[in-house]
Amino acid sequence: MAVQIEKEILRSILTLSTLIEARDPYTGGHTWRVSQYALALARKAGFDRNGLFLVNLGGLVHDLGKIGIPDHILRKPDKLTDDEFAVMKKHPGIGRDLIEQHPLFPLLKDAVLYHHERFDGAGYPSGLARDGQSIIARVMSIADSFDAMTSTRPYRRGMPPEKAISILLAEKGKQFDGTLVDSFVLLHQEGKLDHVLGHSGEDRLLLTCGMCGPIIDYDADAKDGSTVTCPNCTKVYVLHSDHGRFSVEETERFQRDRVPSADFQTLTAFFRDVPRKVEPRGYQSQASTS
């Protein structure tokens, strides 16, 4: 049954999603990147307009459940212990509980609840075998994993995309849908992921904090002389523009009272093409699975 899209209701859940992401100083732009990787993969797989909308939306909301993860785990500067990882693994279920009564739940469920399932059934939270997984969830899994591998975290630098691609290939038919992996590899070889890698939005390349690494985001309306704050250490930098590309100049200031804000550029771009009705499982794809 088609779900009627009320734009203001949709806007509220997307705004919440960008604010939740802003809690974690090392994941700036993660949901945007996942949505763009997923969208590119879905196009490659032959998704129709209905399916493309679902993966775009899914990428932006998939981590809603992180609202329930304690800050000392979400923002931990070291690798998580087994107990802490067990808590982190609860975020898909928390996300499901958060949106279960939401009018758009049928459109959000696959991405929010199942993006950490594995193709071989060894994922979480449900351990779904391949026959129980929607192709939306399998697309999300690849997009989310590729971004996690190529993004900097407090305890490690992001790996080169070629290494991440090699891991995807090694996990064909195990963690990931093999046919979708092959399509994603082609996208990488064709250079169609380059505009997403290391960015936090359209034409917004993450900048490097001298203390924390490449994690500084900035507003879409930033200009030469604007100031930005590292979301992790809160060090303040001055932006310098050179033909539309920014660099940062270090200052001696810190902004301890920094307040995260919603990513309105991403929201504006998303709402350029929102259908009036969407079928939760009514999409079509030319992709086969293996």
C-alpha positions as a LaTeX table, in Angstrom:
\begin{tabular}{lrrr}
\hline
Residue & $x$ (\AA) & $y$ (\AA) & $z$ (\AA) \\
\hline
Met1 & 0.00 & 0.00 & 0.00 \\
Ala2 & 1.40 & 3.38 & $-1.00$ \\
Val3 & 2.44 & 5.78 & 1.76 \\
Gln4 & 1.42 & 9.40 & 1.38 \\
Ile5 & 4.38 & 11.74 & 1.81 \\
Glu6 & 3.72 & 14.75 & 4.03 \\
Lys7 & 6.79 & 16.89 & 3.44 \\
Glu8 & 6.81 & 18.59 & 6.83 \\
Ile9 & 6.61 & 15.24 & 8.63 \\
Leu10 & 9.42 & 13.93 & 6.43 \\
Arg11 & 11.46 & 17.08 & 7.06 \\
Ser12 & 11.14 & 16.60 & 10.84 \\
Ile13 & 12.59 & 13.08 & 10.79 \\
Leu14 & 15.43 & 14.12 & 8.46 \\
Thr15 & 16.28 & 17.14 & 10.59 \\
Leu16 & 16.39 & 14.89 & 13.65 \\
Ser17 & 18.70 & 12.52 & 11.79 \\
Thr18 & 21.25 & 15.24 & 10.96 \\
Leu19 & 21.22 & 16.45 & 14.57 \\
Ile20 & 21.78 & 12.92 & 15.88 \\
Glu21 & 24.74 & 12.53 & 13.55 \\
Ala22 & 26.18 & 15.81 & 14.82 \\
Arg23 & 26.56 & 14.22 & 18.28 \\
Asp24 & 29.47 & 12.17 & 16.95 \\
Pro25 & 32.32 & 14.51 & 15.97 \\
Tyr26 & 33.92 & 11.89 & 13.73 \\
Thr27 & 30.94 & 11.07 & 11.51 \\
Gly28 & 30.31 & 14.46 & 9.91 \\
Gly29 & 28.65 & 13.84 & 6.55 \\
His30 & 28.38 & 10.07 & 7.10 \\
Thr31 & 24.66 & 9.86 & 6.40 \\
Trp32 & 25.01 & 12.10 & 3.32 \\
Arg33 & 27.83 & 9.95 & 1.97 \\
Val34 & 25.92 & 6.72 & 2.64 \\
Ser35 & 22.86 & 8.12 & 0.86 \\
Gln36 & 24.97 & 9.12 & $-2.15$ \\
Tyr37 & 26.84 & 5.79 & $-2.35$ \\
Ala38 & 23.53 & 3.96 & $-2.01$ \\
Leu39 & 21.89 & 6.13 & $-4.66$ \\
Ala40 & 24.73 & 5.56 & $-7.13$ \\
Leu41 & 24.62 & 1.80 & $-6.50$ \\
Ala42 & 20.84 & 1.68 & $-6.84$ \\
Arg43 & 21.02 & 3.51 & $-10.18$ \\
Lys44 & 23.68 & 1.06 & $-11.36$ \\
Ala45 & 21.43 & $-1.82$ & $-10.28$ \\
Gly46 & 18.52 & $-0.46$ & $-12.31$ \\
Phe47 & 16.25 & 0.74 & $-9.50$ \\
Asp48 & 13.13 & 2.64 & $-10.56$ \\
Arg49 & 12.23 & 6.09 & $-9.17$ \\
Asn50 & 10.42 & 4.59 & $-6.19$ \\
Gly51 & 13.45 & 2.52 & $-5.21$ \\
Leu52 & 15.88 & 5.39 & $-5.73$ \\
Phe53 & 13.86 & 7.54 & $-3.35$ \\
Leu54 & 13.89 & 4.79 & $-0.72$ \\
Val55 & 17.67 & 4.32 & $-0.78$ \\
Asn56 & 18.29 & 8.07 & $-0.74$ \\
Leu57 & 16.00 & 8.45 & 2.25 \\
Gly58 & 17.40 & 5.31 & 3.87 \\
Gly59 & 20.96 & 6.56 & 3.73 \\
Leu60 & 19.99 & 9.75 & 5.52 \\
Val61 & 18.05 & 8.06 & 8.34 \\
His62 & 19.75 & 4.69 & 8.83 \\
Asp63 & 21.59 & 5.69 & 12.02 \\
Leu64 & 18.64 & 7.25 & 13.86 \\
Gly65 & 19.05 & 4.68 & 16.62 \\
Lys66 & 22.37 & 6.17 & 17.68 \\
Ile67 & 20.32 & 8.67 & 19.67 \\
Gly68 & 20.13 & 5.95 & 22.32 \\
Ile69 & 23.86 & 5.20 & 22.48 \\
Pro70 & 25.64 & 6.83 & 25.46 \\
Asp71 & 28.14 & 9.58 & 24.63 \\
His72 & 31.01 & 7.77 & 26.34 \\
Ile73 & 30.62 & 4.98 & 23.77 \\
Leu74 & 29.60 & 7.04 & 20.74 \\
Arg75 & 32.46 & 9.52 & 21.23 \\
Lys76 & 35.08 & 7.14 & 22.62 \\
Pro77 & 38.56 & 8.02 & 21.24 \\
Asp78 & 39.70 & 4.37 & 21.29 \\
Lys79 & 38.43 & 1.14 & 19.81 \\
Leu80 & 35.33 & $-0.18$ & 21.57 \\
Thr81 & 35.56 & $-3.09$ & 23.99 \\
Asp82 & 33.37 & $-6.14$ & 23.38 \\
Asp83 & 30.87 & $-4.91$ & 25.96 \\
Glu84 & 30.77 & $-1.44$ & 24.45 \\
Phe85 & 30.34 & $-2.87$ & 20.97 \\
Ala86 & 27.43 & $-4.95$ & 22.26 \\
Val87 & 25.77 & $-1.68$ & 23.30 \\
Met88 & 26.57 & $-0.06$ & 19.94 \\
Lys89 & 24.95 & $-3.02$ & 18.17 \\
Lys90 & 21.65 & $-2.07$ & 19.76 \\
His91 & 21.26 & 1.06 & 17.61 \\
Pro92 & 19.26 & $-0.57$ & 14.78 \\
Gly93 & 16.69 & $-1.85$ & 17.28 \\
Ile94 & 16.62 & 1.49 & 19.08 \\
Gly95 & 16.01 & 3.17 & 15.74 \\
Arg96 & 13.15 & 0.80 & 15.00 \\
Asp97 & 11.58 & 1.55 & 18.39 \\
Leu98 & 11.97 & 5.28 & 17.77 \\
Ile99 & 10.10 & 5.27 & 14.46 \\
Glu100 & 7.72 & 2.33 & 14.89 \\
Gln101 & 4.73 & 4.65 & 15.41 \\
His102 & 5.90 & 7.19 & 12.84 \\
Pro103 & 3.63 & 7.51 & 9.77 \\
Leu104 & 6.62 & 6.93 & 7.47 \\
Phe105 & 7.80 & 3.79 & 9.29 \\
Pro106 & 7.13 & 1.47 & 6.32 \\
Leu107 & 9.54 & 3.54 & 4.22 \\
Leu108 & 12.23 & 3.76 & 6.91 \\
Lys109 & 12.24 & 0.29 & 8.44 \\
Asp110 & 14.54 & $-1.59$ & 6.03 \\
Ala111 & 17.34 & 0.99 & 6.21 \\
Val112 & 17.08 & 1.72 & 9.94 \\
Leu113 & 16.67 & $-1.84$ & 11.23 \\
Tyr114 & 18.53 & $-4.00$ & 8.72 \\
His115 & 21.59 & $-2.05$ & 7.49 \\
His116 & 23.91 & $-4.25$ & 9.61 \\
Glu117 & 22.50 & $-7.57$ & 8.44 \\
Arg118 & 24.88 & $-9.78$ & 6.46 \\
Phe119 & 24.16 & $-11.59$ & 3.22 \\
Asp120 & 25.15 & $-14.89$ & 4.88 \\
Gly121 & 22.76 & $-14.37$ & 7.79 \\
Ala122 & 25.44 & $-13.64$ & 10.42 \\
Gly123 & 24.58 & $-9.97$ & 10.87 \\
Tyr124 & 22.57 & $-8.10$ & 13.49 \\
Pro125 & 20.12 & $-7.42$ & 15.05 \\
Ser126 & 17.97 & $-10.16$ & 13.47 \\
Gly127 & 20.45 & $-12.50$ & 11.77 \\
Leu128 & 18.32 & $-12.48$ & 8.62 \\
Ala129 & 19.27 & $-14.93$ & 5.90 \\
Arg130 & 19.50 & $-13.59$ & 2.35 \\
Asp131 & 15.92 & $-14.54$ & 1.49 \\
Gly132 & 14.65 & $-12.41$ & 4.36 \\
Gln133 & 16.57 & $-9.30$ & 3.36 \\
Ser134 & 15.25 & $-6.62$ & 1.04 \\
Ile135 & 17.59 & $-5.36$ & $-1.65$ \\
Ile136 & 17.31 & $-1.92$ & $-0.01$ \\
Ala137 & 19.00 & $-3.29$ & 3.12 \\
Arg138 & 21.71 & $-4.99$ & 1.04 \\
Val139 & 22.47 & $-1.73$ & $-0.76$ \\
Met140 & 22.63 & 0.06 & 2.61 \\
Ser141 & 25.06 & $-2.51$ & 3.97 \\
Ile142 & 27.59 & $-1.92$ & 1.18 \\
Ala143 & 27.27 & 1.88 & 1.25 \\
Asp144 & 27.53 & 2.06 & 5.05 \\
Ser145 & 30.49 & $-0.32$ & 5.24 \\
Phe146 & 32.45 & 1.41 & 2.47 \\
Asp147 & 32.05 & 4.77 & 4.17 \\
Ala148 & 32.98 & 3.37 & 7.57 \\
Met149 & 36.17 & 1.89 & 6.12 \\
Thr150 & 37.22 & 5.02 & 4.21 \\
Ser151 & 36.39 & 7.56 & 6.95 \\
Thr152 & 38.72 & 8.66 & 9.74 \\
Arg153 & 37.85 & 7.56 & 13.26 \\
Pro154 & 39.43 & 8.65 & 16.56 \\
Tyr155 & 41.56 & 5.49 & 16.71 \\
Arg156 & 42.50 & 5.16 & 13.02 \\
Arg157 & 42.78 & 6.98 & 9.71 \\
Gly158 & 40.37 & 6.15 & 6.93 \\
Met159 & 41.76 & 3.49 & 4.63 \\
Pro160 & 42.38 & 4.17 & 0.91 \\
Pro161 & 39.34 & 3.36 & $-1.23$ \\
Glu162 & 41.25 & 0.65 & $-3.10$ \\
Lys163 & 41.77 & $-1.25$ & 0.15 \\
Ala164 & 38.09 & $-0.88$ & 1.08 \\
Ile165 & 37.13 & $-2.17$ & $-2.37$ \\
Ser166 & 39.38 & $-5.19$ & $-1.90$ \\
Ile167 & 37.58 & $-5.99$ & 1.37 \\
Leu168 & 34.19 & $-5.72$ & $-0.33$ \\
Leu169 & 35.39 & $-8.15$ & $-3.00$ \\
Ala170 & 36.73 & $-10.57$ & $-0.38$ \\
Glu171 & 33.31 & $-10.54$ & 1.33 \\
Lys172 & 31.23 & $-11.23$ & $-1.79$ \\
Gly173 & 28.52 & $-13.73$ & $-0.96$ \\
Lys174 & 29.46 & $-13.61$ & 2.73 \\
Gln175 & 28.91 & $-10.18$ & 4.26 \\
Phe176 & 27.68 & $-8.60$ & 1.03 \\
Asp177 & 25.50 & $-9.36$ & $-1.98$ \\
Gly178 & 28.03 & $-10.32$ & $-4.67$ \\
Thr179 & 26.16 & $-8.83$ & $-7.62$ \\
Leu180 & 25.81 & $-5.49$ & $-5.84$ \\
Val181 & 29.50 & $-5.56$ & $-4.88$ \\
Asp182 & 30.45 & $-5.99$ & $-8.54$ \\
Ser183 & 28.30 & $-2.99$ & $-9.44$ \\
Phe184 & 29.86 & $-0.91$ & $-6.67$ \\
Val185 & 33.36 & $-1.83$ & $-7.84$ \\
Leu186 & 32.47 & $-0.65$ & $-11.34$ \\
Leu187 & 31.27 & 2.66 & $-9.93$ \\
His188 & 34.63 & 3.08 & $-8.19$ \\
Gln189 & 36.57 & 2.20 & $-11.34$ \\
Glu190 & 34.51 & 4.70 & $-13.34$ \\
Gly191 & 35.28 & 7.47 & $-10.83$ \\
Lys192 & 31.62 & 7.87 & $-9.93$ \\
Leu193 & 32.25 & 7.76 & $-6.18$ \\
Asp194 & 35.03 & 10.37 & $-6.12$ \\
His195 & 32.72 & 13.34 & $-5.54$ \\
Val196 & 31.39 & 11.64 & $-2.39$ \\
Leu197 & 34.59 & 10.28 & $-0.84$ \\
Gly198 & 35.87 & 12.60 & 1.88 \\
His199 & 32.99 & 15.04 & 1.48 \\
Ser200 & 30.20 & 16.02 & 3.88 \\
Gly201 & 27.82 & 17.38 & 1.25 \\
Glu202 & 27.69 & 18.60 & $-2.33$ \\
Asp203 & 31.09 & 20.21 & $-3.07$ \\
Arg204 & 31.94 & 20.27 & 0.65 \\
Leu205 & 35.29 & 18.53 & 1.12 \\
Leu206 & 36.05 & 17.71 & 4.75 \\
Leu207 & 38.89 & 19.84 & 6.07 \\
Thr208 & 41.73 & 18.69 & 8.29 \\
Cys209 & 42.16 & 19.65 & 11.92 \\
Gly210 & 45.84 & 19.63 & 12.84 \\
Met211 & 44.95 & 17.82 & 16.06 \\
Cys212 & 42.17 & 15.46 & 14.97 \\
Gly213 & 42.39 & 14.74 & 11.24 \\
Pro214 & 40.04 & 15.34 & 8.28 \\
Ile215 & 36.77 & 15.85 & 10.11 \\
Ile216 & 35.94 & 19.57 & 9.88 \\
Asp217 & 32.68 & 20.36 & 8.13 \\
Tyr218 & 31.45 & 23.84 & 7.22 \\
Asp219 & 28.23 & 25.53 & 6.20 \\
Ala220 & 27.22 & 25.70 & 2.55 \\
Asp221 & 27.27 & 29.51 & 2.71 \\
Ala222 & 30.81 & 29.69 & 4.15 \\
Lys223 & 33.14 & 32.18 & 2.49 \\
Asp224 & 36.70 & 33.45 & 2.73 \\
Gly225 & 37.29 & 34.62 & 6.29 \\
Ser226 & 34.53 & 32.55 & 7.88 \\
Thr227 & 35.43 & 30.62 & 11.00 \\
Val228 & 34.83 & 26.92 & 11.60 \\
Thr229 & 35.25 & 24.77 & 14.68 \\
Cys230 & 36.60 & 21.24 & 14.88 \\
Pro231 & 33.68 & 19.20 & 16.26 \\
Asn232 & 36.06 & 17.03 & 18.28 \\
Cys233 & 38.67 & 19.25 & 19.97 \\
Thr234 & 36.67 & 22.50 & 19.35 \\
Lys235 & 39.71 & 24.34 & 17.98 \\
Val236 & 38.69 & 27.35 & 15.86 \\
Tyr237 & 40.01 & 27.82 & 12.32 \\
Val238 & 39.68 & 30.57 & 9.72 \\
Leu239 & 38.63 & 29.53 & 6.23 \\
His240 & 40.53 & 30.72 & 3.18 \\
Ser241 & 39.03 & 30.25 & $-0.28$ \\
Asp242 & 41.01 & 29.56 & $-3.44$ \\
His243 & 38.81 & 29.18 & $-6.51$ \\
Gly244 & 36.03 & 27.61 & $-4.47$ \\
Arg245 & 38.29 & 25.27 & $-2.47$ \\
Phe246 & 38.84 & 25.97 & 1.21 \\
Ser247 & 41.89 & 25.64 & 3.39 \\
Val248 & 42.10 & 26.36 & 7.11 \\
Glu249 & 44.30 & 28.65 & 9.19 \\
Glu250 & 44.77 & 27.68 & 12.81 \\
Thr251 & 43.93 & 30.09 & 15.63 \\
Glu252 & 44.64 & 29.88 & 19.34 \\
Arg253 & 40.93 & 29.84 & 20.20 \\
Phe254 & 38.64 & 26.99 & 21.21 \\
Gln255 & 34.83 & 27.04 & 21.13 \\
Arg256 & 33.88 & 24.85 & 24.05 \\
Asp257 & 30.21 & 25.82 & 23.82 \\
Arg258 & 29.82 & 24.77 & 20.18 \\
Val259 & 26.23 & 23.75 & 19.43 \\
Pro260 & 25.70 & 21.29 & 16.52 \\
Ser261 & 23.19 & 22.33 & 13.87 \\
Ala262 & 21.13 & 20.51 & 11.26 \\
Asp263 & 22.56 & 20.06 & 7.77 \\
Phe264 & 20.14 & 22.26 & 5.86 \\
Gln265 & 22.06 & 22.02 & 2.57 \\
Thr266 & 21.53 & 18.26 & 2.48 \\
Leu267 & 17.86 & 18.67 & 3.41 \\
Thr268 & 17.31 & 21.27 & 0.68 \\
Ala269 & 18.93 & 19.04 & $-1.94$ \\
Phe270 & 16.86 & 16.04 & $-0.86$ \\
Phe271 & 13.57 & 17.91 & $-1.17$ \\
Arg272 & 14.19 & 18.86 & $-4.79$ \\
Asp273 & 12.51 & 15.63 & $-5.87$ \\
Val274 & 10.16 & 14.05 & $-3.35$ \\
Pro275 & 7.25 & 11.99 & $-4.72$ \\
Arg276 & 3.75 & 12.40 & $-3.36$ \\
Lys277 & 3.31 & 8.66 & $-2.70$ \\
Val278 & 5.79 & 5.83 & $-2.25$ \\
Glu279 & 5.35 & 2.06 & $-2.21$ \\
Pro280 & 7.45 & 0.61 & 0.66 \\
Arg281 & 8.23 & $-2.56$ & $-1.32$ \\
Gly282 & 6.95 & $-1.43$ & $-4.71$ \\
Tyr283 & 10.30 & $-0.68$ & $-6.29$ \\
Gln284 & 11.79 & $-2.55$ & $-9.20$ \\
Ser285 & 15.40 & $-3.44$ & $-9.82$ \\
Gln286 & 17.22 & $-5.23$ & $-12.60$ \\
Ala287 & 19.75 & $-6.57$ & $-10.07$ \\
Ser288 & 20.05 & $-10.28$ & $-9.45$ \\
Thr289 & 21.71 & $-11.58$ & $-6.32$ \\
Ser290 & 24.61 & $-13.90$ & $-5.68$ \\
\hline
\end{tabular}
